[in-house]
Each structure stands twice: as structure tokens, then as C-alpha cells.
Amino acid sequence: MSEVSVYVIANLIVTEAEHYRVYEKGFFPLLKKYGGSFITYDDSPVHLEGFSPREGRMIMFTFPSEQAATDWYADPDYQALSEHRRAGTRLESLTMVHGLPPRT
């Protein structure tokens, strides 16, 4: 059975821009280290139905597997860097969504 991609969706509110900028600068090399790819972000998402995130930035990125995403999140360098995110934002949610397996 082949691995399926996973997508990570974050919703956060930037409260201290300086801390968040440090996080942003260090984020991409660590994302790439685990085969991750940035998809997009939106500071003004349009909510269509159901429970709505209150406000903030929605960010989407992907990894080739759940293991890659888990390894990225557990990486000591990422955890050290994420202290800047924690200091500079209020994280509303960080969610991992599994992609569909390839059709045969």
C-alpha cells in the first residue's frame, strides 16, 4: 500500500509581527527538509457555512506522507522555531487532513 499525501491547515492570528516574521523566515527550509510544499495562505478567507474561524490567517501546505508531517512537527529545530510562532500568534487550529489514496 502506498503512502498518501497529507495537507496541513493552520488558522492563526498574528499578535506580535516581529516574532512571527522570525518564524516565517525559518519555516520554509524546515518544510522542504521533510518534502513539504507550501500551497497558499489567505488573510481574508470567505466562510460559506457552518462553524467559522473567528479571524486570522489560514495557511495550507502539504507533505508526501503522514510520517513526513509527523517528523516535521517533532523536529527539534521546528519546535525551537515554533516558539516564535507561539510568541507572535494565537493559534486557533493546526489540522492534518489525509489525501485520498491513488486510484488503481
Contacts in CASP RR format, 6 or more apart in sequence:
PFRMAT RR
TARGET T0000
AUTHOR 0000-0000-0000
METHOD contacts of the structure
MODEL  1
MSEVSVYVIANLIVTEAEHYRVYEKGFFPLLKKYGGSFITYDDSPVHLEG
FSPREGRMIMFTFPSEQAATDWYADPDYQALSEHRRAGTRLESLTMVHGL
PPRT
1 101 0 8 1.000
2 101 0 8 1.000
2 102 0 8 1.000
3 64 0 8 1.000
3 65 0 8 1.000
3 66 0 8 1.000
3 67 0 8 1.000
4 65 0 8 1.000
4 66 0 8 1.000
4 98 0 8 1.000
4 99 0 8 1.000
4 100 0 8 1.000
4 101 0 8 1.000
4 102 0 8 1.000
5 62 0 8 1.000
5 63 0 8 1.000
5 64 0 8 1.000
5 65 0 8 1.000
5 98 0 8 1.000
5 99 0 8 1.000
6 62 0 8 1.000
6 63 0 8 1.000
6 65 0 8 1.000
6 66 0 8 1.000
6 68 0 8 1.000
6 69 0 8 1.000
6 96 0 8 1.000
6 97 0 8 1.000
6 98 0 8 1.000
6 99 0 8 1.000
7 39 0 8 1.000
7 60 0 8 1.000
7 61 0 8 1.000
7 62 0 8 1.000
7 96 0 8 1.000
7 97 0 8 1.000
7 99 0 8 1.000
8 60 0 8 1.000
8 61 0 8 1.000
8 62 0 8 1.000
8 63 0 8 1.000
8 69 0 8 1.000
8 94 0 8 1.000
8 95 0 8 1.000
8 96 0 8 1.000
8 97 0 8 1.000
9 58 0 8 1.000
9 59 0 8 1.000
9 60 0 8 1.000
9 93 0 8 1.000
9 94 0 8 1.000
9 95 0 8 1.000
9 97 0 8 1.000
10 57 0 8 1.000
10 58 0 8 1.000
10 59 0 8 1.000
10 60 0 8 1.000
10 91 0 8 1.000
10 93 0 8 1.000
10 94 0 8 1.000
10 95 0 8 1.000
11 53 0 8 1.000
11 56 0 8 1.000
11 57 0 8 1.000
11 58 0 8 1.000
11 59 0 8 1.000
11 91 0 8 1.000
11 92 0 8 1.000
11 93 0 8 1.000
12 56 0 8 1.000
12 57 0 8 1.000
12 59 0 8 1.000
12 85 0 8 1.000
12 89 0 8 1.000
12 90 0 8 1.000
12 91 0 8 1.000
12 92 0 8 1.000
13 54 0 8 1.000
13 55 0 8 1.000
13 56 0 8 1.000
13 57 0 8 1.000
13 89 0 8 1.000
13 90 0 8 1.000
13 92 0 8 1.000
14 20 0 8 1.000
14 56 0 8 1.000
14 57 0 8 1.000
14 88 0 8 1.000
14 89 0 8 1.000
15 88 0 8 1.000
15 89 0 8 1.000
15 90 0 8 1.000
16 87 0 8 1.000
16 88 0 8 1.000
16 89 0 8 1.000
17 88 0 8 1.000
18 88 0 8 1.000
19 84 0 8 1.000
19 85 0 8 1.000
19 87 0 8 1.000
19 88 0 8 1.000
19 89 0 8 1.000
20 84 0 8 1.000
20 85 0 8 1.000
20 88 0 8 1.000
20 89 0 8 1.000
22 81 0 8 1.000
22 84 0 8 1.000
23 81 0 8 1.000
23 82 0 8 1.000
23 84 0 8 1.000
23 85 0 8 1.000
23 88 0 8 1.000
23 89 0 8 1.000
26 81 0 8 1.000
27 81 0 8 1.000
28 38 0 8 1.000
30 72 0 8 1.000
30 75 0 8 1.000
30 77 0 8 1.000
30 78 0 8 1.000
30 81 0 8 1.000
31 37 0 8 1.000
31 38 0 8 1.000
31 61 0 8 1.000
31 72 0 8 1.000
33 72 0 8 1.000
33 75 0 8 1.000
34 63 0 8 1.000
34 68 0 8 1.000
34 69 0 8 1.000
34 71 0 8 1.000
34 72 0 8 1.000
34 75 0 8 1.000
35 63 0 8 1.000
35 64 0 8 1.000
35 68 0 8 1.000
36 61 0 8 1.000
36 62 0 8 1.000
36 63 0 8 1.000
36 64 0 8 1.000
36 68 0 8 1.000
36 72 0 8 1.000
37 61 0 8 1.000
37 62 0 8 1.000
37 63 0 8 1.000
38 61 0 8 1.000
39 60 0 8 1.000
39 61 0 8 1.000
39 62 0 8 1.000
40 59 0 8 1.000
40 60 0 8 1.000
41 57 0 8 1.000
41 58 0 8 1.000
41 59 0 8 1.000
41 60 0 8 1.000
42 57 0 8 1.000
42 58 0 8 1.000
43 56 0 8 1.000
43 57 0 8 1.000
45 53 0 8 1.000
45 58 0 8 1.000
47 53 0 8 1.000
53 92 0 8 1.000
53 93 0 8 1.000
54 92 0 8 1.000
56 92 0 8 1.000
63 69 0 8 1.000
63 72 0 8 1.000
66 96 0 8 1.000
66 98 0 8 1.000
69 96 0 8 1.000
72 78 0 8 1.000
85 91 0 8 1.000
END
